[in-house]
Amino acid sequence: MSNDDEFFDAVTGLESDESCEGLSEASFKDAQGIDSSSQKNNGSVPQENGIKKHRTSLPAPMFSRNNISVWSILKKCIGLELSKITMPIAFNEPLSFLQRITEYMEHTYLINRTSSMSDSIERMRAVAAFAVSAVASQWDRTGKPFNPLLGETYELIREDQDFRIVSEQVSHHPPVSAFHAESLAGDFVFHGSIYPKLKFWGKSVEAEPKGTITLELLKHREAYTWSNPNCCVHNVILGKLWIEQYGTVEIVNHSTGDKCVLNFKPCGMFGKELHKVEGYIQDKSKKKLAVIYGKWTECMWSVDPQAYEVHKKSEKKGDNKKQKNDELEGAENDDADDMPEVQETVSVVPGSTLLWRIDSRPAHSSVVSKIKLHIQIGGPERTHANTLILDIFYSFSVSQMYNFTNFAMCLNELEPGMEAILPHTDCRFRPDIRAMENSNMDEASKEKERLEEKQRAARKERAKRDEEWSTRWFQMGTNPYTGSQDWIYTGGYFNRNYQDLPDIY
């Protein structure tokens, strides 16, 4: 999930927060009356030209994973669902999965654009770009977020991007995270529940993000639903870790019947399709109205279907010649296997419209290092003249800040004054995540074990009393657009009435 500064403004408690059902705009009326002066003058947050500033790096660099024996840990897990297995903290990044979900909001400006669009196809293009951008933050993010504890919460308020979001861990087995985001100006509601199903297959870890995502554009009285693509982390045992998104994503406009079908392509045998996304927008009579294409790691474009077909045909004719040239270039380029921070590798069709482009990550998020290997080939009796000397450059990326985006960098920031406003179930108060962020791995591991044991003990105690867990901010209900079961926000979180919350930390 840009240069989006951190999310929560400590003193921005909204006075009233009504439940939002369907396309109701009631829960946004109070949001328009926020007194921003109280935030600017509280003295706890640095300001620059009236804009709130947030941290641009973590308190400490990432620890080294070089001495970790991955195989010794994972060899017993082949084919199993990893959510049921206690994983060592070395696999994690210092964020909860609730915070990772919040990264969906990094490119909220794509949703905000739709308010001024009168054409439904233009709006579908923007929504499709937003759906792709929601997974872009996972590029090169090979660390696993912490599993949220049952009852854990997270919130983010970003006035500069006109949204607020709250999430809650509503189930532990299976692990389900529910979230609800809304525009402060009353333009949209964005909500869903995610059940990340993880499996280990020997060389890779596969994540299937089960769950439906719903976006409601209140001004246009439109509702869109979709599910995220599958994600696979390769080379977990040996080699450089890399991430692949694949699968078909169908975005449905339930008001017009329009549909956008996006194909996140698997990389293929030679990696030719790596990161590619191609699809089309069709109306309810299945007539193709626009083509969407690009890469989820770089950018997305839209073009007329006929222009796209003409371009693809001409591209096929030159494929063989281009492949030979690419092989020659690759043989001469020491950096051919490097993946730059942002590299424009999408072949743009003439007449295309740019829908979205990824933002650069902080320079210190990861650092590329090179090692020069000097290899001599030849026996002891050979002379220097008939000894082959090879200089090989091996490039690798050392992550200093877990490959975090600017947005992710400040998600766990605990600013002065927040302690008095946030509920004590908020992720920022988790001691294991806080210790890992400070690179104190021993303490992080001990705290993680303590919290998991505390959660098990609380579950046993409830079982003794024959007591069911009760969620606080979400309830199981029916998604009005898909008819499937979904976790629905019940409202009231931003009233700041946090009595009777569970003691989970």
N, C-alpha and C positions, 0 to 999 in steps of 0.2 A: 501496500500500500503505500519529496518536493521540498520546497523551501518552507513548508508549512511549519511554523513554529509550534511550540508545545500546545497542548490542548486545554488544560483546565485553568480557568481564572478563579482563584480561591474565593473571591468575595462575590461571585456571580450567582448566588442562590436566587432562583426565580420564585416570586411570591406565591404563584399558584401554578399547579401542574395537573391538568385534567387528563383523563384517559383518552387516548386517540383511537377511535374505531373507524374502519373503512376509510373514507376520504374526508373525515371531519377535520375542520381547521380550528376547533376550540382550544386545543392544547398549545396553540402558538400565539394567542392574543396577548398573553402576559409577557412573552419573550420580546416583543417589540418595545416594551417599556423599560428595558434594562438600564440601570444607571451606571454607565461605564466610567463616570468620573470617580466613583468609589474605588474602582480597580486601579485607575491610573495614579491615585494619590495615596495608596495604602503603604507605600514606602518599601514593600517587600520584593518588588519585581523591577529590574532595570528597564528603563524606557529609552527609546530612540525615535525621535520625531513622532512621539505619541503612540508608537507601535511596541507592543510587548516583545521583549527579547527572551530567547530561550537558549539553553546550553547547546553548544555545537560539537561536543565530544562527551565521552563517558568519563567517569572519575579516574579510571585506570584502564590500561590496555588489556586486551584479551590474553588469557593464559595460553601456554603452548600445549597442543594436543599430541606432540611428537612421540611422547613416551607411552601413549595409551595403546593397549592391545585390543583393538576392536573385535577381532575374530574370537578371542577368548570369551568375550561377553555375548556376542551375537550367535555363535554357532549352535546354541541350544534353542534359538528362537525362529528357525527357518519355517516359514509358512504360518506362523502364529500372529495373532493380533497384538501389536506392541503396546497398546493402551492397557493391557492386562499384565504387563511385565514391568517391574521396577528397573528403570534404566539409570546408569551412573550419571552424575551431574556433568561429567566431561562432555556429554553429547549436547548439552543445552546451550542456549543463549539467554542473557539476563532479561527476559521478558516472559510474561505469562501469555498463554494462548488468547486470553481476553484482550491483551494489548495488541497481539498480532492481528486479531480481527479488526481492531480499530484502524489498522493501516489500510483497510478498504477505503477509508475516508480521505486518503492522501490527495486524491485528485477530485475533490468535491466540486471544483469549479466546472467540471464537465456536466454535472447535474444542474448547477446553477444556470448554465447557459440555456437550458431547455425552456426556462420561463419565458424568454423572449422569442422563441421559435414558434411560428404559426403553423408550420408544416409537420405532420406526424412522422414522415419519413426522416426529416432532419432530426427530430427528437430521438427517433430510434437509432440513428447514427451516433448521437451523443451518448445514449445509454449503452450501446455496444462498446464504444470506446471506454466508458467508465467500467464496464464489466471486465474488459481486458486489463485495464490499468490496475484493477483491484488485486491482481496476482503478480504485478510487475515487481513489487518489493521483494518477492521470493528469489529473484535472480541472484545467484551466488550466495544465498542465505542458507548455509548447510547446517546451522545449529538448530536444535529442536527447542521450541518454546516450552516453558514449564507447564505441566498439566495443572489447570486451575483446581483449587480445592472446592469442595461442595459449599456453595454459599458465597464464594469469592465474587467480588464485583470490580468494575472499573468504569470510570467516567472520563469524558473529555469534552470541554467546551472551547470552541474556537470561533470567536467573534469575527476574526479576520476572514474566515472561510464560511461564516454563516451556518454553523451547525453545532449540535450537541449530541452526544451519544452516551448511552449507558448499557452495560452488559452484565450478565450474571451467569455463573455456573449453576445450571438448574438440575443437572443429573451427573452422577459419578460413574455408574455402570448402567448403560453406556455413558461415556463422557459427552455431555451436550452443553454447548455454550449458546446462550440467546443474547441478541443485541437489538437495540432500538435507537435509531438516529433520526433527527428531525431538523429541518431548517429553522433558524431563529426567526426568519421572516415569514414562515408559514408556507413555503413553496413546495416542500417535499417531505415525505416520510420514507425511511429506508430501514428495513428490519428483516430478521431471519434467525434461524438457529442452525448451528453447524455441529455435526457429529463426525470428527476426523477419524476415519478407520485406517490404521497403519498396519502394514505387513512387511516382514523381512523375507527376501527371496534369495539370500545367499550373497549376491553382489550388490543388491540395491534394496532400498526401503521405499515402499509405495504408500502414498497417502490418498485415500478416496474421501473427499470432503462432502459426505452425505448431508443433505439439508437443502431447503429452498430459500432463496433470497428474493425479497419483494421490494420494489421501488414504486412509490405512489407519487405522481406529479399532480399536486392538488389543484393548481391553477387550470390544468388541462383535463382534470378528472380522468386521468389515465393510470393504469396499474400494469407494471411489468414484473415478470417472475423469471428466474433462471437458477441454475446450479453451477458451481465452479467446476473447472476441469480437474482431472486427476493430476497428481504430482509425483514424480519419482526422483529420488536422490541416488545417483549411480556411484560406483566405486567406493562403497563404504568400507571395503576391506583393503583394497590396494589401488593406488593411482590417485589422480586428482578428482576430487568430488565435483560433480556437476549436476544441475537440475534440469529436468525435462517436464513440461506441462503437455498433456495430451488428452484427447477426447472431444466429444461434440457438446457444445453449449448451445442450448436453444433459449432465446429470449422472446417471450410472448407478450405482446401488447393486448391485454384482455379487453380493452375498450374498442379497439379498431379491428382486431383479428390479424394485424400485421405480425410477422415473425422474422427474427434474425437468427440464422443458423451459422454458428462459428465452429470451424474445425481447427482445434489446436493439434497440429500435426506431430506425430512421433518423428524422431530425428532420422530414422531410416538407417540402412546399413552403412552408408558413407557420411552420415551427418548432414546431408544436403538440405533436409527439411527442418533442421534444428531451430526451434523457437518460432517457426512460422505459424501464422494464423490466417486462414482464408475462409470466407463465407459470403453470405448474401442476405439481402432483405427482400422478403416477398410479402405481397398482400394476401388477404384471406382467400383469394382465388388462385393462389400459388404463382402469381406472375412475379418474376424477379424484377425488382425496381432499382437495386443498387448492389454493388459488390464491395465488400469490406476485406482489406488485406493488410499484411504487415508482419511485425514480430512483437510478441508480448514483452520482449526485453528492450525494445527500441521505440517503435512508433506504429500508428495505424492510419491507413488511408481509405478513402472511399472514391469510387469511380462508377461511371455508367457501365452496365453489364456488357454491351456490345463492344465498347472500347477495350474492356478487359479481355474479352475473347480474342480480339484482333491482336492485342499485345502478346497474349500467351502463345498464339500460333507462330508469330514471328520469333518469339523467344525460343521456342522448341527447335526451329531451324538452325539457330546459332548455338544450340546446347553443346554439340560435339566439339566444335571449334573452341568454345569458351572453356570447356572442361580441360582440354589439352593445355590451353594458356594458363589456367589456374594451377595445374599440376606443375608447370615449369616455374611459375612464380613462387609456389609453395616450396619448391626444392631450393630456391635461392634465398628464401626469407627465413632468418633465424627465429623470427617471432610469429611464425605462421600459426602456431597452436595457442598463442595468447588470445584471451578474450578481453578486448579493451573495455574501459568503463562504459563508453557509449560509442558504438561504431555503426555508421549508416551503411547497412548492407542490403537494404530493401530496394529492389528494382522498381522505381516509381513509374507507373503508367501515365502517359501524357493526359492531362485533363483531370488528374486526381485532386482531391481535397484532403488536406492534412486534418485528421481528427484529434490526434493526441501524440505527444512525444515525451519520452521519459526524461526526468531531470537527472543531472549529474549527481553522483554521490560525493560526499566529502572526500577530499584528497587523502585524509588519514584513515578513512574507513577500511582500506586495505592497501598494502604496499607491494608492488611487484619487485621481486629480487631475481638476480641472475647468478648462476654458478657456471664458471668455465671449466670444463673437464678436458684435460690434456691427455690423450690416449696414444700410446705407441703400439703399433702392430708389427711384430717381427721377432724372430728368435735371437738368442744371445750371440750367435755366430754371424748375424747379418750386420752389414755396415750401415752407416747413417743414410747412405744413398738409396738403399733398397728397403728402408724402414718407413712404413706409412705412419705419419703423425696426423692425428685428427684433433681439431679443436671443436668441442661440442658445447653449445650454450644451452643450459637447462633453465628455463624461466618458470617461476612459481609465484603465487600470490600469498603473501603473509597477511592474514587479517588482523588488524590492530583493534578494530572496533566492530567485529563480527559482521563486516560488510553491511552495516546499518545505513539506511538512508538518512537524510537530514530529519525527516519526520520521525523515524524510529529512534533516533539518537536521544530525543527528549521525552519519550513516552514514559519513562520511569523517573523522571525528574520530580523531586519532592521539594517544592518551593516553600519558603517561609510563610506561615499562615495556613498552609493546607491542612495541617494536623487538626485544626479546629473546625474545619469545614467538611472534610471527607469522612465517609463512614469507615469504621475500623476494619471493614471487610475488603477495602480497596487494595488492589495489587501492589500499590506503592509501599504498603506496610509489610509486605512479605519479607521476612528476614533472610531467607535463602537467596532470593533474587537480588536483594540489596547487597548481600555479601559477595555474590558472584560478580555483580557490577563493579565492586571495589577490588576484584581479583583476589579475594580471600577465599580460596577454594575449599580449604579444610572446614572453615566455619560454614560455608554454603552447603557442603555435603552433610554436615551434622544437622544443620537446621532443616534441610530437606527431609532427612530421615525422621527427625522429631515431628515435623508437621504431618507426614504421612502416617506415622504411628498414632498421633493425636486424632487424625481423621478416622482411622480404623477403630480406635477406642470409642469414639463418639457414635460410630455406626453400631457397634456392639451394644452400647448402652441404650440406644433407641430400640434395638431389637428386643432387649430384655423388657422394656416397657411397652412393647408392641406399638411403637410410635412411628408414624410415617414422617419423612422429611417434608417440610413445608417451604416452598420457594417464596421469595419476598416480592419481587418486582415483575415476575412473569408467571403466567398460568398456561397450562396446556389447553389449546383450543383448536379451532378449525380455520385454516387459511381461507378467507372468503373468495379467493380467486382460483385456487387450485383444488380446493375441497379436501386437501390432505391435512393431517395433524400438524400443528405448528405451535411454537411457544409465543404467546401474545403478551406484549407489554401492558400491564394493568394501570400504569400511571403512578404519580405521587412521589417518584424518586427525588425530584428537584424541589420538593417542599422542605427538604432537609430535616425530616422527622425520622431519625434513625434509632428509635428505641427497639429493644428486644432483638437486636441483631445477634447472630451466633458468634461465639468465640472460636475462631478457626486458626488464629495464629499463636 
